[in-house]
């Protein structure tokens, strides 16, 4: 419940796993969130929809870490690629789906 005298902020959102907004649905600088995947998107000045990166940064941002086990299902949306430093294990009952034409590289 919002605090009295304040206006709640509602982001453009989807609850469909793997869904990403398209540029036509966002204004430059507008945020969107996929609440099923926990991914935050924004539209940049070149009219491209970008995804905020996640992960942990260390050493002043020079090192980015990732977990060694995928514990939530994920679908790489069309137009996205990803990488992990492995080995990486996909937990039982969890799926990672790489859309046609996209890549997930584990190095």
The first five atom37 places (N, CA, C, CB, O) and aatype in JSON, in Angstrom:
{
  "aatype": [20, 20, 20, 20, 20, 20, 20, 20, 20, 20, 20, 20, 20, 20, 20, 20, 20, 20, 20, 20, 20, 20, 20, 20, 20, 20, 20, 20, 20, 20, 20, 20, 20, 20, 20, 20, 20, 20, 20, 20, 20, 20, 20, 20, 20, 20, 20, 20, 20, 20, 20, 20, 20, 20, 20, 20, 20, 20, 20, 20, 20, 20, 20, 20, 20, 20, 20, 20, 20, 20, 20, 20, 20, 20, 20, 20, 20, 20, 20, 20, 20, 20, 20, 20, 20, 20, 20, 20, 20, 20, 20, 20, 20, 20, 20, 20, 20, 20, 20, 20, 20, 20, 20, 20, 20, 20, 20],
  "atom_mask": [
    [1, 1, 1, 1, 1],
    [1, 1, 1, 1, 1],
    [1, 1, 1, 1, 1],
    [1, 1, 1, 1, 1],
    [1, 1, 1, 1, 1],
    [1, 1, 1, 1, 1],
    [1, 1, 1, 1, 1],
    [1, 1, 1, 1, 1],
    [1, 1, 1, 1, 1],
    [1, 1, 1, 1, 1],
    [1, 1, 1, 1, 1],
    [1, 1, 1, 1, 1],
    [1, 1, 1, 1, 1],
    [1, 1, 1, 1, 1],
    [1, 1, 1, 1, 1],
    [1, 1, 1, 1, 1],
    [1, 1, 1, 1, 1],
    [1, 1, 1, 1, 1],
    [1, 1, 1, 1, 1],
    [1, 1, 1, 1, 1],
    [1, 1, 1, 1, 1],
    [1, 1, 1, 1, 1],
    [1, 1, 1, 1, 1],
    [1, 1, 1, 1, 1],
    [1, 1, 1, 1, 1],
    [1, 1, 1, 1, 1],
    [1, 1, 1, 1, 1],
    [1, 1, 1, 1, 1],
    [1, 1, 1, 1, 1],
    [1, 1, 1, 1, 1],
    [1, 1, 1, 1, 1],
    [1, 1, 1, 1, 1],
    [1, 1, 1, 1, 1],
    [1, 1, 1, 1, 1],
    [1, 1, 1, 1, 1],
    [1, 1, 1, 1, 1],
    [1, 1, 1, 1, 1],
    [1, 1, 1, 1, 1],
    [1, 1, 1, 1, 1],
    [1, 1, 1, 1, 1],
    [1, 1, 1, 1, 1],
    [1, 1, 1, 1, 1],
    [1, 1, 1, 1, 1],
    [1, 1, 1, 1, 1],
    [1, 1, 1, 1, 1],
    [1, 1, 1, 1, 1],
    [1, 1, 1, 1, 1],
    [1, 1, 1, 1, 1],
    [1, 1, 1, 1, 1],
    [1, 1, 1, 1, 1],
    [1, 1, 1, 1, 1],
    [1, 1, 1, 1, 1],
    [1, 1, 1, 1, 1],
    [1, 1, 1, 1, 1],
    [1, 1, 1, 1, 1],
    [1, 1, 1, 1, 1],
    [1, 1, 1, 1, 1],
    [1, 1, 1, 1, 1],
    [1, 1, 1, 1, 1],
    [1, 1, 1, 1, 1],
    [1, 1, 1, 1, 1],
    [1, 1, 1, 1, 1],
    [1, 1, 1, 1, 1],
    [1, 1, 1, 1, 1],
    [1, 1, 1, 1, 1],
    [1, 1, 1, 1, 1],
    [1, 1, 1, 1, 1],
    [1, 1, 1, 1, 1],
    [1, 1, 1, 1, 1],
    [1, 1, 1, 1, 1],
    [1, 1, 1, 1, 1],
    [1, 1, 1, 1, 1],
    [1, 1, 1, 1, 1],
    [1, 1, 1, 1, 1],
    [1, 1, 1, 1, 1],
    [1, 1, 1, 1, 1],
    [1, 1, 1, 1, 1],
    [1, 1, 1, 1, 1],
    [1, 1, 1, 1, 1],
    [1, 1, 1, 1, 1],
    [1, 1, 1, 1, 1],
    [1, 1, 1, 1, 1],
    [1, 1, 1, 1, 1],
    [1, 1, 1, 1, 1],
    [1, 1, 1, 1, 1],
    [1, 1, 1, 1, 1],
    [1, 1, 1, 1, 1],
    [1, 1, 1, 1, 1],
    [1, 1, 1, 1, 1],
    [1, 1, 1, 1, 1],
    [1, 1, 1, 1, 1],
    [1, 1, 1, 1, 1],
    [1, 1, 1, 1, 1],
    [1, 1, 1, 1, 1],
    [1, 1, 1, 1, 1],
    [1, 1, 1, 1, 1],
    [1, 1, 1, 1, 1],
    [1, 1, 1, 1, 1],
    [1, 1, 1, 1, 1],
    [1, 1, 1, 1, 1],
    [1, 1, 1, 1, 1],
    [1, 1, 1, 1, 1],
    [1, 1, 1, 1, 1],
    [1, 1, 1, 1, 1],
    [1, 1, 1, 1, 1],
    [1, 1, 1, 1, 1],
    [1, 1, 1, 1, 1]
  ],
  "atom_positions": [
    [[0.85, -1.18, 0.0], [0.0, 0.0, 0.0], [0.89, 1.24, 0.0], [-0.97, 0.0, 1.22], [1.81, 1.34, 0.82]],
    [[0.64, 2.2, -0.93], [1.48, 3.38, -0.99], [1.28, 4.28, 0.22], [1.2, 4.16, -2.26], [0.21, 4.34, 0.82]],
    [[2.35, 4.97, 0.54], [2.3, 5.92, 1.64], [1.4, 7.09, 1.25], [3.73, 6.41, 2.0], [1.37, 7.49, 0.08]],
    [[0.68, 7.64, 2.2], [-0.22, 8.76, 1.95], [0.57, 9.94, 1.41], [-0.99, 9.15, 3.24], [1.61, 10.3, 1.95]],
    [[0.07, 10.55, 0.34], [0.71, 11.73, -0.24], [1.75, 11.41, -1.29], [1.33, 12.53, 0.83], [2.36, 12.33, -1.84]],
    [[1.99, 10.13, -1.59], [2.96, 9.75, -2.59], [2.27, 8.99, -3.71], [4.08, 8.89, -1.97], [1.27, 8.31, -3.48]],
    [[2.81, 9.12, -4.92], [2.26, 8.43, -6.07], [3.1, 7.19, -6.34], [2.21, 9.35, -7.3], [4.31, 7.31, -6.53]],
    [[2.5, 6.0, -6.38], [3.29, 4.8, -6.69], [3.75, 4.82, -8.15], [2.46, 3.52, -6.41], [3.06, 5.35, -9.02]],
    [[4.92, 4.26, -8.39], [5.46, 4.16, -9.74], [5.18, 2.76, -10.26], [6.99, 4.5, -9.78], [5.58, 1.78, -9.63]],
    [[4.52, 2.67, -11.38], [4.21, 1.38, -12.01], [5.01, 1.28, -13.3], [2.68, 1.23, -12.28], [4.84, 2.11, -14.19]],
    [[5.87, 0.29, -13.4], [6.67, 0.1, -14.61], [5.88, -0.71, -15.64], [8.0, -0.6, -14.28], [5.02, -1.52, -15.29]],
    [[6.2, -0.48, -16.9], [5.73, -1.36, -17.97], [6.25, -2.74, -17.61], [6.22, -0.88, -19.42], [7.44, -2.88, -17.32]],
    [[5.41, -3.78, -17.62], [5.87, -5.07, -17.14], [5.19, -6.23, -17.85], [5.63, -5.17, -15.67], [4.15, -6.1, -18.5]],
    [[5.85, -7.41, -17.69], [5.31, -8.66, -18.2], [5.56, -9.73, -17.15], [5.95, -9.05, -19.57], [6.55, -9.68, -16.43]],
    [[4.67, -10.68, -17.07], [4.86, -11.83, -16.18], [5.07, -13.11, -16.99], [3.66, -11.99, -15.22], [4.96, -14.21, -16.44]],
    [[5.36, -12.98, -18.28], [5.62, -14.12, -19.15], [7.11, -14.39, -19.2], [5.07, -13.86, -20.56], [7.87, -13.54, -19.65]],
    [[7.56, -15.57, -18.75], [8.99, -15.87, -18.8], [9.56, -15.7, -20.2], [9.25, -17.28, -18.3], [8.97, -16.16, -21.18]],
    [[10.71, -15.04, -20.29], [11.38, -14.85, -21.57], [10.9, -13.67, -22.39], [11.23, -16.06, -22.36], [11.52, -13.33, -23.39]],
    [[9.81, -13.04, -21.98], [9.28, -11.91, -22.74], [10.14, -10.67, -22.5], [7.81, -11.63, -22.36], [10.53, -10.38, -21.37]],
    [[10.41, -9.94, -23.56], [11.17, -8.7, -23.48], [10.38, -7.62, -24.22], [12.62, -8.86, -24.07], [9.71, -7.92, -25.21]],
    [[10.46, -6.37, -23.76], [9.74, -5.32, -24.46], [10.36, -5.01, -25.81], [9.7, -4.05, -23.6], [11.54, -5.27, -26.04]],
    [[9.56, -4.46, -26.71], [10.07, -4.0, -28.0], [10.16, -2.48, -27.96], [9.16, -4.48, -29.18], [9.45, -1.83, -27.19]],
    [[11.03, -1.93, -28.78], [11.29, -0.49, -28.77], [10.02, 0.34, -28.95], [12.29, -0.14, -29.87], [9.89, 1.41, -28.36]],
    [[9.09, -0.15, -29.76], [7.85, 0.61, -30.01], [7.01, 0.79, -28.75], [7.03, -0.09, -31.07], [6.18, 1.7, -28.69]],
    [[7.21, -0.08, -27.75], [6.42, -0.01, -26.52], [7.02, 0.86, -25.44], [6.22, -1.38, -25.98], [6.38, 1.08, -24.4]],
    [[8.24, 1.38, -25.65], [8.91, 2.18, -24.62], [9.33, 3.53, -25.16], [10.13, 1.43, -24.09], [9.64, 3.68, -26.34]],
    [[9.35, 4.51, -24.29], [9.94, 5.81, -24.6], [11.42, 5.75, -24.23], [9.2, 6.96, -23.85], [11.81, 4.95, -23.38]],
    [[12.23, 6.58, -24.84], [13.65, 6.64, -24.49], [13.8, 6.91, -23.0], [14.38, 7.72, -25.32], [13.23, 7.86, -22.47]],
    [[14.58, 6.06, -22.33], [14.8, 6.19, -20.9], [13.77, 5.51, -20.03], [14.85, 7.61, -20.54], [13.94, 5.42, -18.81]],
    [[12.7, 5.01, -20.63], [11.66, 4.34, -19.85], [12.13, 2.95, -19.43], [10.35, 4.24, -20.66], [12.86, 2.28, -20.16]],
    [[11.72, 2.54, -18.25], [12.06, 1.23, -17.72], [10.91, 0.25, -17.91], [12.43, 1.32, -16.24], [9.74, 0.63, -17.93]],
    [[11.28, -1.03, -18.06], [10.3, -2.12, -18.12], [10.9, -3.29, -17.35], [9.96, -2.52, -19.62], [12.12, -3.43, -17.28]],
    [[10.05, -4.11, -16.78], [10.54, -5.25, -16.01], [9.77, -6.51, -16.38], [10.43, -4.98, -14.51], [8.56, -6.48, -16.58]],
    [[10.5, -7.62, -16.47], [9.85, -8.92, -16.58], [9.86, -9.48, -15.17], [10.59, -9.88, -17.62], [10.9, -9.87, -14.66]],
    [[8.69, -9.51, -14.55], [8.6, -9.92, -13.15], [8.75, -11.43, -12.97], [7.28, -9.46, -12.56], [9.01, -11.89, -11.86]],
    [[8.6, -12.2, -14.04], [8.82, -13.65, -13.95], [10.31, -13.97, -13.92], [8.14, -14.37, -15.12], [10.74, -14.87, -13.21]],
    [[11.09, -13.22, -14.7], [12.52, -13.47, -14.82], [13.37, -12.55, -13.94], [12.95, -13.32, -16.25], [14.54, -12.83, -13.69]],
    [[12.77, -11.45, -13.47], [13.53, -10.49, -12.67], [14.52, -9.69, -13.51], [14.26, -11.19, -11.57], [15.59, -9.34, -13.02]],
    [[14.17, -9.42, -14.76], [15.07, -8.68, -15.65], [14.51, -7.29, -15.88], [15.25, -9.44, -17.0], [13.32, -7.11, -16.18]],
    [[15.38, -6.29, -15.74], [15.01, -4.9, -15.93], [15.56, -4.42, -17.27], [15.53, -4.02, -14.77], [16.74, -4.63, -17.58]],
    [[14.72, -3.77, -18.06], [15.08, -3.28, -19.39], [14.93, -1.76, -19.44], [14.21, -3.94, -20.47], [14.22, -1.17, -18.63]],
    [[15.61, -1.14, -20.42], [15.43, 0.29, -20.7], [15.65, 0.54, -22.19], [16.41, 1.15, -19.85], [16.28, -0.27, -22.87]],
    [[15.12, 1.65, -22.68], [15.3, 2.01, -24.08], [16.35, 3.11, -24.14], [13.95, 2.48, -24.73], [16.21, 4.15, -23.5]],
    [[17.42, 2.87, -24.92], [18.52, 3.84, -25.0], [18.28, 4.88, -26.09], [19.84, 3.11, -25.25], [17.31, 4.76, -26.84]],
    [[19.14, 5.89, -26.2], [18.94, 6.96, -27.19], [19.01, 6.5, -28.64], [19.96, 8.02, -26.97], [18.58, 7.24, -29.53]],
    [[19.55, 5.3, -28.91], [19.6, 4.8, -30.28], [18.36, 4.0, -30.64], [20.85, 3.94, -30.48], [18.31, 3.36, -31.69]],
    [[17.35, 4.02, -29.76], [16.08, 3.32, -29.96], [16.2, 1.82, -29.73], [15.57, 3.59, -31.36], [15.34, 1.05, -30.17]],
    [[17.26, 1.39, -29.04], [17.46, -0.03, -28.75], [17.01, -0.33, -27.33], [18.94, -0.44, -28.95], [17.23, 0.46, -26.41]],
    [[16.37, -1.49, -27.15], [15.99, -1.94, -25.81], [17.17, -2.72, -25.27], [14.67, -2.8, -25.83], [17.63, -3.69, -25.88]],
    [[17.66, -2.3, -24.1], [18.81, -2.93, -23.46], [18.39, -3.52, -22.13], [19.96, -1.91, -23.26], [17.38, -3.12, -21.55]],
    [[19.16, -4.47, -21.68], [18.91, -5.15, -20.41], [19.97, -4.73, -19.42], [18.89, -6.7, -20.59], [21.16, -4.74, -19.73]],
    [[19.54, -4.37, -18.21], [20.51, -4.1, -17.16], [21.2, -5.42, -16.84], [19.85, -3.47, -15.9], [20.54, -6.46, -16.76]],
    [[22.5, -5.37, -16.64], [23.22, -6.6, -16.33], [23.05, -6.94, -14.86], [24.7, -6.47, -16.69], [22.82, -6.07, -14.02]],
    [[23.18, -8.21, -14.58], [23.13, -8.66, -13.2], [24.4, -9.42, -12.9], [21.89, -9.53, -12.93], [25.21, -9.65, -13.8]],
    [[24.59, -9.79, -11.71], [25.8, -10.47, -11.29], [26.47, -9.63, -10.24], [26.75, -10.74, -12.49], [26.03, -8.52, -9.93]],
    [[27.52, -10.15, -9.7], [28.23, -9.45, -8.65], [29.54, -8.91, -9.19], [28.48, -10.36, -7.44], [30.29, -9.63, -9.84]],
    [[29.82, -7.65, -8.93], [31.07, -7.04, -9.34], [31.99, -6.93, -8.14], [30.84, -5.65, -9.99], [31.55, -6.63, -7.03]],
    [[33.26, -7.18, -8.37], [34.26, -7.08, -7.32], [35.48, -6.34, -7.85], [34.66, -8.49, -6.79], [35.55, -6.06, -9.05]],
    [[36.4, -6.02, -6.99], [37.65, -5.36, -7.37], [37.38, -4.07, -8.14], [38.52, -6.31, -8.21], [38.01, -3.8, -9.16]],
    [[36.44, -3.29, -7.64], [36.12, -2.02, -8.3], [35.43, -2.17, -9.63], [37.36, -1.23, -8.49], [35.48, -1.28, -10.47]],
    [[34.77, -3.31, -9.83], [34.06, -3.55, -11.08], [34.89, -4.28, -12.12], [33.59, -2.25, -11.65], [34.39, -4.59, -13.2]],
    [[36.16, -4.57, -11.82], [37.04, -5.24, -12.77], [36.74, -6.74, -12.88], [38.48, -5.04, -12.38], [37.1, -7.37, -13.87]],
    [[36.08, -7.3, -11.87], [35.76, -8.72, -11.88], [34.25, -8.87, -11.7], [36.54, -9.49, -10.75], [33.67, -8.28, -10.78]],
    [[33.64, -9.64, -12.57], [32.21, -9.94, -12.45], [32.08, -11.43, -12.2], [31.41, -9.5, -13.74], [32.68, -12.24, -12.91]],
    [[31.31, -11.78, -11.18], [31.17, -13.19, -10.83], [29.8, -13.71, -11.22], [31.39, -13.39, -9.34], [28.85, -12.94, -11.39]],
    [[29.71, -15.03, -11.37], [28.41, -15.66, -11.6], [28.31, -16.91, -10.73], [28.22, -16.02, -13.1], [29.33, -17.48, -10.33]],
    [[27.09, -17.32, -10.44], [26.85, -18.54, -9.67], [27.24, -19.75, -10.52], [25.36, -18.63, -9.23], [27.31, -19.65, -11.74]],
    [[27.51, -20.87, -9.88], [27.9, -22.07, -10.61], [26.73, -23.01, -10.88], [28.97, -22.8, -9.84], [26.89, -24.01, -11.59]],
    [[25.55, -22.7, -10.32], [24.36, -23.51, -10.57], [23.2, -22.61, -10.97], [23.99, -24.35, -9.31], [22.88, -21.65, -10.27]],
    [[22.57, -22.93, -12.11], [21.36, -22.23, -12.53], [20.2, -22.81, -11.72], [21.11, -22.37, -14.09], [19.87, -23.98, -11.88]],
    [[19.6, -22.0, -10.87], [18.53, -22.49, -9.99], [17.15, -22.0, -10.41], [18.8, -22.06, -8.57], [16.15, -22.34, -9.78]],
    [[17.09, -21.22, -11.47], [15.81, -20.73, -12.01], [15.81, -20.94, -13.51], [15.57, -19.23, -11.65], [16.83, -20.74, -14.17]],
    [[14.68, -21.33, -14.06], [14.57, -21.49, -15.51], [14.73, -20.14, -16.19], [13.21, -22.13, -15.9], [14.37, -19.1, -15.64]],
    [[15.3, -20.17, -17.41], [15.53, -18.93, -18.15], [15.41, -19.21, -19.63], [16.91, -18.32, -17.81], [15.84, -20.25, -20.12]],
    [[14.82, -18.25, -20.36], [14.75, -18.3, -21.81], [15.51, -17.1, -22.34], [13.26, -18.31, -22.31], [15.18, -15.96, -22.01]],
    [[16.53, -17.34, -23.17], [17.22, -16.24, -23.83], [16.28, -15.69, -24.9], [18.6, -16.69, -24.45], [15.98, -16.38, -25.87]],
    [[15.82, -14.45, -24.72], [14.92, -13.88, -25.73], [15.64, -13.67, -27.06], [14.33, -12.55, -25.24], [16.86, -13.54, -27.09]],
    [[14.9, -13.65, -28.12], [15.46, -13.36, -29.43], [16.21, -12.04, -29.36], [14.35, -13.31, -30.52], [15.72, -11.07, -28.78]],
    [[17.38, -11.99, -29.95], [18.18, -10.76, -29.94], [19.12, -10.64, -28.75], [17.27, -9.57, -29.97], [19.76, -9.61, -28.57]],
    [[19.2, -11.71, -27.92], [20.11, -11.67, -26.77], [21.04, -12.87, -26.78], [19.32, -11.62, -25.45], [20.68, -13.94, -27.28]],
    [[22.22, -12.69, -26.24], [23.18, -13.75, -26.03], [23.64, -13.67, -24.59], [24.39, -13.64, -27.02], [23.38, -12.68, -23.9]],
    [[24.33, -14.7, -24.13], [24.84, -14.66, -22.77], [26.08, -15.52, -22.62], [23.78, -15.12, -21.79], [26.38, -16.36, -23.47]],
    [[26.8, -15.28, -21.52], [27.95, -16.12, -21.23], [28.06, -16.34, -19.73], [29.23, -15.5, -21.78], [27.58, -15.53, -18.93]],
    [[28.69, -17.42, -19.37], [28.97, -17.76, -17.98], [30.38, -18.31, -17.92], [27.93, -18.79, -17.42], [30.9, -18.81, -18.92]],
    [[30.98, -18.22, -16.76], [32.27, -18.87, -16.54], [31.97, -20.14, -15.79], [33.27, -17.94, -15.76], [31.34, -20.11, -14.73]],
    [[32.43, -21.27, -16.32], [32.03, -22.55, -15.79], [33.11, -23.26, -15.04], [31.56, -23.4, -16.87], [34.21, -22.74, -14.83]],
    [[32.78, -24.46, -14.63], [31.6, -25.21, -15.04], [30.31, -24.65, -14.45], [31.75, -26.65, -14.66], [30.32, -24.07, -13.36]],
    [[29.22, -24.84, -15.17], [27.9, -24.41, -14.73], [26.98, -25.63, -14.76], [27.34, -23.26, -15.64], [26.95, -26.38, -15.73]],
    [[26.24, -25.81, -13.69], [25.28, -26.9, -13.57], [23.87, -26.32, -13.62], [25.51, -27.7, -12.26], [23.61, -25.27, -13.04]],
    [[22.98, -27.0, -14.32], [21.57, -26.61, -14.35], [20.85, -27.53, -13.37], [20.95, -26.71, -15.81], [20.85, -28.75, -13.55]],
    [[20.25, -26.96, -12.35], [19.6, -27.73, -11.29], [18.46, -28.59, -11.83], [19.08, -26.8, -10.19], [17.88, -28.28, -12.87]],
    [[18.14, -29.66, -11.12], [17.05, -30.55, -11.48], [15.74, -29.78, -11.57], [16.94, -31.7, -10.48], [15.41, -29.01, -10.66]],
    [[14.99, -29.98, -12.65], [13.71, -29.31, -12.83], [13.83, -27.92, -13.43], [13.01, -29.22, -11.53], [12.82, -27.27, -13.69]],
    [[15.05, -27.45, -13.65], [15.3, -26.12, -14.2], [15.69, -26.28, -15.66], [16.43, -25.36, -13.4], [16.4, -27.23, -16.01]],
    [[15.24, -25.37, -16.52], [15.61, -25.4, -17.93], [16.2, -24.06, -18.34], [14.4, -25.74, -18.82], [15.77, -23.01, -17.88]],
    [[17.18, -24.13, -19.21], [17.74, -22.94, -19.85], [17.51, -23.12, -21.34], [19.29, -22.73, -19.5], [18.02, -24.07, -21.94]],
    [[16.74, -22.21, -21.93], [16.39, -22.32, -23.34], [17.06, -21.19, -24.1], [14.85, -22.27, -23.54], [16.9, -20.02, -23.77]],
    [[17.81, -21.57, -25.14], [18.48, -20.59, -25.98], [17.68, -20.48, -27.27], [19.99, -20.99, -26.27], [17.57, -21.44, -28.03]],
    [[17.11, -19.31, -27.51], [16.28, -19.1, -28.7], [17.1, -19.32, -29.96], [15.68, -17.68, -28.7], [18.32, -19.14, -29.97]],
    [[16.43, -19.72, -31.03], [17.08, -19.97, -32.3], [17.89, -18.75, -32.74], [16.05, -20.34, -33.37], [17.4, -17.63, -32.73]],
    [[19.13, -18.99, -33.13], [20.0, -17.91, -33.6], [20.76, -17.2, -32.5], [19.2, -16.92, -34.35], [21.59, -16.34, -32.78]],
    [[20.5, -17.56, -31.24], [21.17, -16.91, -30.1], [22.24, -17.85, -29.56], [20.14, -16.53, -28.98], [22.3, -19.02, -29.94]],
    [[23.09, -17.34, -28.65], [24.16, -18.14, -28.09], [24.26, -17.97, -26.58], [25.47, -17.76, -28.74], [24.07, -16.88, -26.05]],
    [[24.57, -19.07, -25.89], [24.97, -19.05, -24.47], [26.33, -19.75, -24.45], [23.89, -19.79, -23.5], [26.43, -20.93, -24.76]],
    [[27.35, -19.02, -24.1], [28.7, -19.55, -24.09], [29.15, -19.72, -22.64], [29.68, -18.62, -24.86], [29.05, -18.8, -21.84]],
    [[29.63, -20.91, -22.32], [30.21, -21.18, -21.01], [31.7, -21.35, -21.22], [29.56, -22.45, -20.32], [32.14, -22.27, -21.91]],
    [[32.48, -20.46, -20.61], [33.94, -20.54, -20.78], [34.6, -21.01, -19.5], [34.52, -19.19, -21.2], [35.83, -21.13, -19.45]]
  ]
}
